[in-house]
Amino acid sequence: MALNGITLSVQAGERFALLGPNGAGKSTLIRILTSLSRADCGSVRVYGLDPARNFRSLMNYIGVCGQSDDLDPEETIISQLLFQARLFGLNGKKGKERAEELIEIFDFAGEVKKRTKELSGGNRKRLHCALSLIHRPRLIFLDEPTTGMDPEIRHAFWESLKQVNKAEGTTLFFCTQYLDEAERHAQRAAVIFNGSVLFDGKIGELMTSSLHSGEITNLEDAYLSLMRSTKQKEVSHVA
C-alpha cells in the first residue's frame, strides 16, 4: 500500500492507536518506522533518527511486537528473556532483574520453565511483547498484537502494557481492528484510508467530529460513519 504524505506526531508516554481497514497502510507504516521496510520517498524520523540509515541506534529506543512472534519453540520463557537481555547488553544480575520484572508484569511466574510450544497463542504473543520490552524502550510498536486472544488474556495483556506505560513512561503505538480496544486503551488515534490520514486527534474528538453525521455514542460508530462518508465522497468524485 502506497502512503500519501502521512505526517503524525506522537507525544512521549502517549498511548496512540493507528486505525483503518485492511490494506489501508497501517502495517506498511509500522514497517517503515521500525526499519523493516524502506520508504520510496519522503523523510521519516523516529527520535531524530532515520530508520533506514540508523536502524542499529534506533533499536535502543524502540521495541517491536509484530503480528508473528518467531519464537524458538524449544526454549523456555526465562531462557528467552535472559537471552534477549544479553543481546541488549544486560548481563548477569541486571539481565536477571529485568527478566524477573517482566515475568511479574506479564504474570508468567508459574510458567517460566514452560517451553514456547507449550504456550497458548495468546501467551506466545504476551511473551513476544515482554521480549520487546526487555531493554526498556522509550517507544513500542504493536501491530495488531491481540489478534486471536481470548477476552481474558486480552484484558491481562493490556493491563500489563498500561502498567509499563505508567511505570516506565513507555509510549505505546499500536494498530488494531478491535475498536473497543482502541477506545478503552488509547488516548489519541489516527485513522488512515488508502494511505492517507483521515483523522488525527483525541479519541473523544473523533466521536464528536464533523467528519461524520448523526448521533455517535462510541468509537465504532464514529469510525464506521467516517468510513461511509469517505467512500461516498470517493464515489461522488469519480462520478
ROVODO-475552 format. One record per residue: x, y, z of N, C-alpha, C in turn. Coordinates in pm, whole numbers, plus 50000, padded with zeros to 5 digits. Layout:
// residues N
XYZXYZXYZ;...
//
This chain:
// residues 239
500844988150000500005000050000500885012550000;500645021749905501375034349899500865043750008;501785050650072501435060450173501565074350112;500565082750137500495095750070500715107250167;501965110850188502285122550267501805122050410;501935110550474501465109150612502385116550708;501795124850794502525131650900501815128951032;502525122951125501975120051256502955124751363;502445129951470503265133951583502715127251708;503535118651769503115111251887503945116052006;503265119652114503945125052230504545113952317;505625117252385506265107752475505295103252584;505245090252608504395084752712502955082952671;502635085952547501255085352499500875071052460;499575068452463499025055852409498275059552281;498845055852168498385060552038497935048851952;496715049651898496175038951815496145043151668;496595034251582496525036351438495415027451384;494385033651327493185026451284492995027651134;492265017951079491965018150936491625004150890;490955002950775490584989750723491814981950676;491634969150650492704961150593493164967350462;494474968250444495004974050322495134989050324;494844995350438494905010050446496335015150451;497275006750493498665010850503499225010750643;498475005350739498915005550880500204997550899;500214985250853501404976850871502584982250790;502294987650672503354993650590504025005050666;503215013450728503755024750804504615019850920;504135010050994504905004851107506204998451059;506154991450947507374985350894508404996050856;507955007150801508875017950766509445024450892;508575026950991509025033351115510005024751194;509945011651175510805002551251511944996651167;512185002651050513304999150961513134985750889;511954979550896511754966750828511454968750679;511034980850641510834984550501511404998450481;511755001450356512335014550325511305022850247;511145035350286510245044450214510855047950079;510015048549975510485051949841510815066849828;510135075149908510385089449903509965095550036;510265108350053509915115050177510945112450286;510685117750403511595116050515510855110050633;511555101850709510995095350827511985097350942;511485101751056512335103551172511645097851296;512375089751370511915084551498513005087951599;512675096451694513675101851787514845108151712;514515114851601515515121851523516355112851433;516065099951432516855090351355516085085651232;516795083951123516225078151002516275062951016;515115056351024515115041751044515905034050938;515905038950815516605031850708518125032850722;518615043550781520055045750790520615043050930;519795044951030520285044051168519565033251247;519275021851182518435011851248519095005751370;520405004551372521074998751491520915007951611;521095020751591520915030351701519445031151741;518545030451642517115031451670516625020151758;517205008251742516754996751820516944998651970;517825008052009517985010852151516825018952207;516085025552118514975034052160513605027452148;513495017552058512175012052030512124996952053;510894992052073510604977852075509574975051967;509564962951915508634959551807507954946351838;506644946651843505854934551865504954932851742;505394924451648504694922751522503584912351529;503014909451413501894900051407502354885751424;503594882551385504144869051406505204869751514;505264859351599506164860251713507564854851686;507724845151596509044839851561509854835451683;509214828751776509894824151897510394809951878;511474806651947512024793151943511094783852021;510504773951956509514765352025510094757052138;511404754752137512024746052237512554753552358;512654766652349513204774552460512114778252560;512534779952686511584783652791511404798852797;510394802952871510154817352888511364824252948;511894818753056513004825153124514264825153039;514524814452965515744813952884515694824252772;514504826352715514384836152607514524850352659;513964853052777514104866352835515564869452868;516264859752923517664861952959518544863452835;518234855752731518994856952606518764870552542;517514875052540517194888252485517884899252565;517934897552696518614907352780520094908352743;520734896952721522164897052684522374904052549;521444902352456521564908952325521614924152339;520964929352443520934943752467521924947952575;522864939252605523924942852698523564941952844;522424935752875522024934053015522484920153062;523674919653112524254906953152524154904653302;524264892153342524314888753483523114893453562;523374900553672522344904853765521334914153699;521814923553616520904933153552519914926053460;520394916453385519514908953295518504900653371;518954894453478518054886253560516984894853626;517374906353677516414915353743515354920153644;515804923753521514824928553422513894917153379;514434905353363513604893853327512554891353436;512964892153560512034889853671510954900653676;511314913053644510324923953639509244920853536;509674916553418508714913853311507894901353338;508494891653405507734879753444506604883653538;506884892853628505844897553720504794905953647;505244915053562504324923953490503374915953402;503904905653334503074897753242502534884953307;502704883753437502124872853514502524859053461;503834857253442504364844453397505014836453511;504794840653634505514834953748505424819653755;504274814053725504124799453735504464792153609;504964799253507505184793053377506584795253320;507494800453399508794804553346509594793153284;509324780853327510074769553273509334762453160;508194768053120507464762453007508164766052877;508194756652783508734759452651507664766452566;508124773952469507204781652386506114772952325;506464761052281505484752452216504384747752311;504594749452441503594745752538502624757152571;502914768952518502094780752549500954782052449;499854788152493498764791352401499204802552308;498454804452199498794815152107498804828852173;497844831152261497774843852331498974846052422;499404835652490500554836952579501864838152502;501924832552382503114834752299503204849452260;502064855452227502064869652195502504878052315;502044874252433502424881552555503934880352579;504484868552555505934866652571506684874952467;506184874952345506814882952239506864897652279;505794902452339505744916352384506734918752499;506784909352591507734910652703509174911352651;509494903152553510834903452494511124916952429;510104923052370510264936052305510524947252404;510224944652531510374954852635511604952652723;512404942752693513494938752782514484950252806;514714958652706515724969252716515124982752755;513904982552807513184994652848513145004952735;512575001552622512505011052511511625022952546;511905034152484511065045952505509715044452434;509715036352328508535035052242508425020552197;507205015152202506995001752148505905002352041;506194996151926505234994751818504574981151828;503244981051823502484968551833501534967551713;501764957451630500974955851508499914945051531;498684949451558497554940551587497974929451685;498454933351803499054923651896498074913851959;496784917251964495844908752037494954900151945;495284899751817494504891451724494534876851770;493354870951786493254856951826493274854551976;493484864952056493484863152201492054861852253;491864853452354490544852952417490394865252507;489174868852543488944881352618489744882552747;489894871552820490614872152948492094875352927;492734868552831494144870952805494334884952745;493404889052660493484902452601493434913052709;492544911352807492454920952919493774921252997;494304909353027495544908553104496704914953027;496724912752896497764918352810497774933552820;496604939752807496544954252811496834959852950;496444952653053496784957053188498294957253207;498984947353151500444946753158501064958553084;500574961252963501124972152884500864985752949;499694987553006499395000253071500245002153196;500594991153261501494991953376502874996853331;503374991553219504664995853166504585010453122;503485013953058503285027753013503315037453131;502665033753238502585042653355503885042753435;504445030953461505605029953549506905034053480;507025030953349508285033353279508185044453175;506975049653155506805060553059506915056152914;506775043252888506925038052753505745042252666;506025048152553504985052052458504475039652386;503145038352376502535027052307501965031952174;502455026252064501955029551931501425016451873;500115015151864499555002351821498485003851715;498404993951629497274993451537496434981351574;495134982751555494204972351596492934973151513;492284961651496490964961251433489854960951538;490254959951666489274959751774489044974151821;487964980251775487734994351806487424996651953;486824986652020486594988052163487924988652237;488924981752184490264981652243490894995452231;490775001452115491315014952095490605025152184;489285023952191488515033352273488885032352420;489145020252464489415017952606490855021452644;491805019152554493205019852594494015031052529;493525036952420494285047652355493835061352405;494755070652405494435084652437494195092652309;494975089452206494815095952077494825085151968;494325088951850494285079451740494415086751607;494875079451508494835083951369494095073451289;493295077951194492595068951103493165071050964;493635060350900494155061650765493325053050670;493265057650546492485050750443493165053250310;493425042550237494125043650108495435051550121;496135049350233497435055350252497455069750296;496265075550326496195089450369495525090550506;495855101050580495285103350712493925110250699;492895103950754491555109950756491325117650885;491955113150993491745119551124492985117151208;493355126951289494465125751383494125134551504;493835128351617493485136251735493055127551850;492455133551950491995126352067490805117452031;490695106252103489605096852077488245103852086;488065112052189486805119052207486495128452092;487535134552031487335143651921486845136351797;487295124051779486815116051665485325113151680;484895110951802483485107751826482575119951812;483125132051823482315144251810482645151851683;483465145851596483965152751478482845155551377;483015166551304482075170051197482295161451073;483295152451078483565143650965482475133250947;481635131551047480515122251035479255129051086;478135123051057476855128951099476075118951181;475045123851250474215115051332474725114151473;473965107451557474325105951698475385095051713;476505098751773477615089451791477835087251940;477835074651982477985071652124479245063552155;479915058452053481135050652078482055051751958;483285046951974484295048251870483925040251746;483325028651764482965020551648481985028051558;480965034351617480005042051538480705053551465;481615060351535482325071551474483185066851358;483885055751378484755050251274483955046151151;482855038851172482035034251060481415046050984;481005056251057480455068150994481505075150908;482725076050960483815082350886484135074450760;484145061150769484425052750652483335054350547;482075054550590480975056050494481065069550423;481315080050500481405093450444482555094450344;483695088650378484865089150290484625081650160;484025069950170483765062050049482715068649960;481725075050021480705082149944481325093949867;482255100949930482945112049865483775107049747;484405095349766485225089749657484345086249537;483195080349566482255076549459481755089049386;481415099249462480905111749404481985118349318;483225117649364484345123749291484565116549158;484495103349159484675095449038483535098048939;482305099148995481135101548910481215115548845;
//
